[in-house]
């Protein structure tokens, strides 16, 4: 039955453009055009009713998704690879988020257990969607604060959002990601910071995005010296720690100042869930798994197939 409400056609078109072409959430659209999420939902429905949007039902993938996931898991040496349903590239974040929620649920986290979270666009997008109910779980950031305007670099805010979404307890890291040497020495000697660092050591689970090769990214923290030769070898990062094609950490001038979970500490967290998608991140995924930086991968079928093809083409 057609929608009985009539909105200005231009407003419905704007909402549809932001949602379907620019991957904006309904909350972001509501804030941008000055209305409620319920109205945005009605605008999107009207855009469909009035022929402004054509919904395409994608064919089933040529390969069985379960087979692709298992082959990729074996090729990467991971404990688990979980795939979202196939979807258009603009909506992968929405498709992947429920899979992340199931993965977190399967960990079996209880009250007092520590869940670590990274910064980054992918994890930030997950905070805007439904999360599993994990009451009493302590949520803590894996990296210090970053002086960047984008919301996905604000580690304490991401921590707060995830804790709120799961019904957990946030623990904030009041330290910059890249302090001066004197400040860093003071921070690591501080008893409060040492208590916080114990959360890294005691964590049961980590949820992280995987960064694309630093020289190919649209945005990157300003403290990262992308012009330095060592970073030309980097193919990805987790929690602002960069690694090469073998998964080994890439150092650079001043890298010892970084306030972030060290790779050796991260490697002792029992369950490490990486969320990554898109062709640009295939080398980052492969190298990150090779370096043992995560145990579980959540991605979409297209990225999984691309990664599997890359691995199976190698001699």
BAMIKOL-819222 format. One record per residue (C-alpha): x, y, z; residue in three letters. Coordinates in steps of 0.1 Angstrom, whole numbers, padded with zeros to 4 digits, always signed. Layout:
BEGIN
XYZALA;...
***
This chain:
BEGIN
+0000+0000+0000UNK;+0015+0034-0010UNK;+0025+0058+0018UNK;-0003+0082+0026UNK;+0021+0110+0038UNK;+0035+0133+0012UNK;+0068+0150+0017UNK;+0085+0175-0006UNK;+0101+0154-0034UNK;+0134+0172-0030UNK;+0136+0163+0007UNK;+0129+0126+0000UNK;+0155+0127-0028UNK;+0181+0143-0004UNK;+0174+0116+0023UNK;+0177+0088-0003UNK;+0209+0102-0018UNK;+0225+0104+0016UNK;+0214+0069+0027UNK;+0218+0049-0005UNK;+0247+0066-0022UNK;+0267+0082+0007UNK;+0262+0054+0033UNK;+0249+0079+0059UNK;+0230+0064+0088UNK;+0194+0075+0095UNK;+0206+0093+0127UNK;+0232+0112+0106UNK;+0206+0122+0080UNK;+0182+0133+0107UNK;+0209+0156+0122UNK;+0219+0169+0088UNK;+0184+0179+0076UNK;+0170+0188+0110UNK;+0144+0162+0116UNK;+0138+0129+0135UNK;+0149+0094+0127UNK;+0113+0084+0123UNK;+0108+0111+0097UNK;+0139+0100+0079UNK;+0125+0064+0077UNK;+0093+0078+0062UNK;+0112+0099+0038UNK;+0131+0069+0026UNK;+0099+0049+0022UNK;+0083+0078+0002UNK;+0114+0079-0020UNK;+0109+0043-0029UNK;+0071+0047-0033UNK;+0076+0076-0057UNK;+0101+0059-0079UNK;+0132+0078-0067UNK;+0149+0046-0056UNK;+0152+0012-0073UNK;+0161-0017-0051UNK;+0182-0043-0067UNK;+0181-0079-0055UNK;+0215-0094-0060UNK;+0219-0129-0073UNK;+0233-0156-0051UNK;+0271-0156-0051UNK;+0287-0181-0075UNK;+0305-0197-0046UNK;+0289-0211-0014UNK;+0295-0185+0013UNK;+0302-0212+0039UNK;+0327-0228+0017UNK;+0344-0195+0010UNK;+0345-0187+0047UNK;+0361-0221+0056UNK;+0386-0220+0028UNK;+0397-0184+0038UNK;+0398-0194+0075UNK;+0422-0223+0066UNK;+0443-0202+0043UNK;+0447-0174+0068UNK;+0452-0198+0098UNK;+0424-0182+0118UNK;+0400-0197+0142UNK;+0369-0183+0125UNK;+0359-0163+0095UNK;+0323-0150+0095UNK;+0307-0134+0065UNK;+0278-0110+0062UNK;+0250-0115+0036UNK;+0260-0102+0002UNK;+0250-0066-0003UNK;+0258-0035-0023UNK;+0292-0018-0013UNK;+0274+0012+0002UNK;+0257-0009+0028UNK;+0284-0034+0039UNK;+0287-0017+0073UNK;+0250-0024+0080UNK;+0253-0060+0068UNK;+0285-0067+0088UNK;+0273-0052+0122UNK;+0249-0081+0131UNK;+0277-0106+0124UNK;+0299-0087+0147UNK;+0272-0088+0174UNK;+0269-0126+0170UNK;+0307-0130+0172UNK;+0308-0109+0205UNK;+0279-0129+0219UNK;+0297-0162+0211UNK;+0328-0152+0231UNK;+0307-0156+0263UNK;+0318-0124+0280UNK;+0305-0120+0316UNK;+0304-0092+0341UNK;+0339-0080+0349UNK;+0355-0094+0317UNK;+0374-0068+0297UNK;+0366-0060+0260UNK;+0392-0039+0242UNK;+0381-0017+0213UNK;+0402+0002+0186UNK;+0396+0035+0170UNK;+0388+0037+0133UNK;+0358+0042+0109UNK;+0348+0006+0109UNK;+0344+0002+0147UNK;+0328+0037+0149UNK;+0302+0026+0124UNK;+0294-0005+0145UNK;+0288+0017+0176UNK;+0259+0033+0157UNK;+0241+0000+0153UNK;+0226-0026+0176UNK;+0250-0044+0199UNK;+0246-0076+0220UNK;+0236-0072+0257UNK;+0267-0079+0277UNK;+0259-0064+0311UNK;+0289-0056+0334UNK;+0315-0061+0307UNK;+0344-0036+0310UNK;+0351-0017+0278UNK;+0385-0001+0273UNK;+0403+0016+0243UNK;+0434+0000+0228UNK;+0450+0034+0219UNK;+0453+0069+0233UNK;+0434+0099+0221UNK;+0441+0115+0187UNK;+0438+0152+0179UNK;+0418+0147+0148UNK;+0384+0162+0139UNK;+0368+0129+0127UNK;+0346+0111+0152UNK;+0362+0077+0144UNK;+0395+0088+0159UNK;+0380+0096+0193UNK;+0389+0065+0212UNK;+0372+0073+0245UNK;+0340+0083+0227UNK;+0340+0050+0208UNK;+0345+0032+0242UNK;+0316+0051+0257UNK;+0293+0042+0228UNK;+0301+0005+0229UNK;+0298+0003+0266UNK;+0264+0020+0264UNK;+0253-0003+0236UNK;+0262-0035+0254UNK;+0252-0023+0289UNK;+0288-0024+0301UNK;+0312-0002+0320UNK;+0336+0021+0301UNK;+0371+0027+0313UNK;+0388+0057+0296UNK;+0424+0063+0287UNK;+0433+0099+0295UNK;+0464+0100+0274UNK;+0473+0112+0239UNK;+0482+0086+0214UNK;+0515+0103+0205UNK;+0528+0123+0235UNK;+0562+0140+0237UNK;+0589+0119+0253UNK;+0588+0137+0287UNK;+0551+0133+0289UNK;+0553+0097+0279UNK;+0578+0089+0306UNK;+0556+0105+0331UNK;+0525+0087+0319UNK;+0540+0052+0320UNK;+0553+0058+0355UNK;+0519+0069+0367UNK;+0501+0044+0389UNK;+0467+0051+0373UNK;+0481+0045+0338UNK;+0497+0012+0351UNK;+0463+0002+0364UNK;+0448+0009+0330UNK;+0475-0010+0312UNK;+0466-0040+0333UNK;+0432-0040+0315UNK;+0451-0047+0283UNK;+0469-0076+0299UNK;+0438-0090+0314UNK;+0414-0086+0285UNK;+0394-0116+0272UNK;+0385-0101+0239UNK;+0395-0073+0215UNK;+0374-0058+0187UNK;+0394-0039+0161UNK;+0393-0024+0127UNK;+0421-0032+0103UNK;+0436-0001+0086UNK;+0444+0000+0049UNK;+0479+0006+0036UNK;+0488+0040+0050UNK;+0499+0055+0017UNK;+0466+0046+0002UNK;+0442+0059+0029UNK;+0419+0088+0026UNK;+0425+0098+0062UNK;+0452+0089+0087UNK;+0462+0104+0121UNK;+0484+0134+0117UNK;+0511+0120+0139UNK;+0518+0092+0114UNK;+0548+0103+0093UNK;+0536+0089+0060UNK;+0566+0104+0042UNK;+0591+0082+0060UNK;+0606+0054+0041UNK;+0597+0026+0066UNK;+0560+0033+0062UNK;+0562+0026+0025UNK;+0566-0010+0036UNK;+0535-0009+0057UNK;+0504-0027+0044UNK;+0480-0021+0074UNK;+0476-0014+0111UNK;+0456-0023+0141UNK;+0453+0002+0170UNK;+0477+0025+0151UNK;+0505-0001+0151UNK;+0517-0007+0115UNK;+0529-0039+0100UNK;+0545-0051+0068UNK;+0534-0079+0044UNK;+0548-0105+0068UNK;+0528-0090+0097UNK;+0559-0077+0114UNK;+0557-0043+0131UNK;+0570-0014+0111UNK;+0589+0012+0131UNK;+0595+0048+0123UNK;+0610+0078+0140UNK;+0592+0084+0173UNK;+0572+0052+0171UNK;+0584+0043+0206UNK;+0563+0073+0219UNK;+0530+0056+0208UNK;+0505+0050+0236UNK;+0487+0019+0223UNK;+0485-0018+0232UNK;+0518-0035+0222UNK;+0516-0063+0197UNK;+0530-0088+0222UNK;+0503-0079+0247UNK;+0476-0080+0220UNK;+0487-0114+0209UNK;+0479-0128+0244UNK;+0443-0117+0243UNK;+0423-0150+0239UNK;+0398-0137+0213UNK;+0408-0110+0188UNK;+0380-0101+0163UNK;+0390-0080+0133UNK;+0364-0063+0112UNK;+0375-0053+0077UNK;+0360-0051+0042UNK;+0368-0036+0008UNK;+0394-0046-0018UNK;+0418-0020-0005UNK;+0421-0039+0028UNK;+0428-0073+0013UNK;+0466-0070+0018UNK;+0460-0056+0053UNK;+0438-0086+0062UNK;+0462-0112+0048UNK;+0493-0096+0065UNK;+0474-0090+0098UNK;+0464-0127+0100UNK;+0499-0137+0090UNK;+0513-0117+0119UNK;+0488-0133+0144UNK;+0472-0099+0152UNK;+0437-0114+0152UNK;+0421-0148+0156UNK;+0386-0141+0141UNK;+0377-0121+0109UNK;+0343-0106+0101UNK;+0340-0094+0065UNK;+0316-0095+0035UNK;+0315-0122+0007UNK;+0332-0099-0019UNK;+0362-0091+0003UNK;+0365-0128+0014UNK;+0364-0140-0022UNK;+0390-0114-0032UNK;+0413-0124-0003UNK;+0409-0161-0011UNK;+0417-0154-0048UNK;+0448-0135-0038UNK;+0460-0163-0015UNK;+0452-0191-0039UNK;+0470-0173-0068UNK;+0503-0172-0049UNK;+0528-0200-0058UNK;
***
